[in-house]
Amino acid sequence: MITPLPLDTFFDEPPYGLARPQRETLFLERMSWLTHHHMQHCPSYKKMMAFFPDQTEKHPSLEHVPFLPVRLFKELDLKSVPRNQVQKTLLSSGTTGHTRSRIALDHAEIIRQTKVLTHITVNFTGLERMPMLIIDSQSAQRGADALSARTAATTGFSLFGRPITYALDKQGMTDLNALKDFEARYGNQPVFVFGLTFLVFSKFLKCLEEQGMRLDLGKGILIHGGGWKKMADQQISARAFRALAEKTTGIRSVHNYYGLVEQTGSIFLECEQHYLHPSLFSDVLVRNAHLEPCASNERGLLQLFSALPESYPGHSLLTEDEATILGEDDCPCGRKGKYFVVHGRVQDAEARGCSDTLS
């Protein structure tokens, strides 16, 4: 019999403070319970688990946690709560004309995602709210029952800023006056800048460069995320992105984040060494072409684990991204846990990052 392990147990520990022995024991207990929970409450998931070995016992290791291909959420309505308890539905970005994932969230799931995102992000930003510059338009943020990945990300990170300034106008064009006003008000203090990667690049950093403008935001932190396909198409590397941020804004604290709408909340933030880190609430595994676990420094398909999802069976997902795990518990940044890099989508897979779908 698998006993429940409430997520509240995880909040007793720092998000990057436990080494493997303690972290693995705690995380596997939660994974085992989630597998059992979704088998009880999601009939489609239960049917799929018939293809895996017996799931009535605790998972002995991460590689034994059964996974779903992330693309299944585009094909099936997978949820573990009654339809009348679904409060929000998250929609993946996808490309125009493609089916989008639909992720069902009840009220408790929304609370969990918010708490976990806060617990992770304050490790990078600190506890104090800062004046925030969102590289988007306020009109793009909707309060509908169905939220896009873009809106969900912006809404989540907006919790860490007050007051908030939007860098784009209603038409989605860069509001240079708003940028100048933001600098005049807050340029000599810590600020928080957030946006989807391609918007930050095209509507903020590149726009400033083309206008010959430089903002004095050197005490700020920039967090950005979303697909890198558009950036790669323009031959803009992560290093060039950071260099342009420093050139045009003075910001040197630049952190990319990786995440899926199918596991919203348990994001992977990039440390000062430019490696991605799972927090206590998540983990990663890399599998080869035969779906066997890869060794460290071996490239393969990325599998993501999240301790959050109870309203839908998204706790173990095989992505369509290639990645390499570089090490564990010994990153020079000092954070415990694995650290890894994502190389991008496997060939011929659908581009699906938030930034990749912007016109």
C-alpha positions, 0 to 999 in steps of 0.5 A: 500500500502506497501512503500519501505524501503531501506536497507540504512536506517539500516546503520544509526544505530549501528548493536546492538544498538537499543532496541526492540521498535525502532528495531522492527518497522524498521525491520517489515517495511522492512519485509513487503516490502520484502514479497510484493516485492517477491510476485511481482517478484517471481511467485512460491513465490506468489503461496505459499503465497496463503496459508498464510493470506492476505499479502497486509498490513504491518506484525503486528509482526514477527510471522505473517511474512510468512516463507519458509522451508529452504529445498525448495531451494533444490527443487525449483529455487526461484529467484526474478530477471531475469536469465540474471541478476544473477551474482553469485550462492551460493551453500549450502554444503549439504552432498555428493549425496544430492541436494544443495540449489542454491541461485541467487545473482545479483550485488546489492545483492552481494553489500548488503551482503558485506556491512552488513557483514562488518557492523556486523563484525567490531563490534567484530574485530574493523575497522582496518584490521589485519594480517589474518591467513585463515585455508584453502588452497588458491587453495580451493578458486574459482572465478567461477560463482557458489560458495560453502558455504565454499568459500563464507564464506572465501571470505567474511571474508577475507575482514577484513585481510591484509596481508593474510596467508593460513595455508593449502597447495595445498593438504589441509595439514597443512603448519607448516612453514607458521604457524611459519612464521606467528607467527614470523611476527605478533605474538606480535600484533592483528591478525585475524584467520578465518576458518570453525569450523572442519578445525580450529579444525582438521588442526590447533588446534589439529595439533598444539597440536599433534606437541607439538607446541604453537603459540604466538597469544594471541592478536588475535581474532578467528572467526569460523563457520559451522556445529558442527556435526563432532565436536559432533561426536568427543565429542568436546564441544564449551568449549573444543574448546575454551580451545584448542585454548587458549592452542595452540595459546594463543587466548582467543577471540574466536567467533563462528558464525551461518548462512545459505548460504540461508541468506548469509551476515546476520550472527549471531556472538557469543558474549563474553558470548557465546550467538548468537546475531541477528544484526539490519539486522536480527532476530529470532523466535523459533516455537514449534511442532505446529509451534506456537511461543515459549516463552523465554527459550523454545526449538523449531525450529529456524526461521530466518529473514534477511533484505537483500534478494531482488534477491531471497525470503529468508527473512523468513526461517524455519530451521531444527535446534533447538534453545532456545531464552534466552532473549532480550536487557539484554545480559551481553555483552551489545549488544541489541536485542535477544540472543540465543543458537543453539542446533543442527539439529533436529533428522534425518535432513540432516547434511548441515553445511560447516564443516559437508561436509568435507571429 
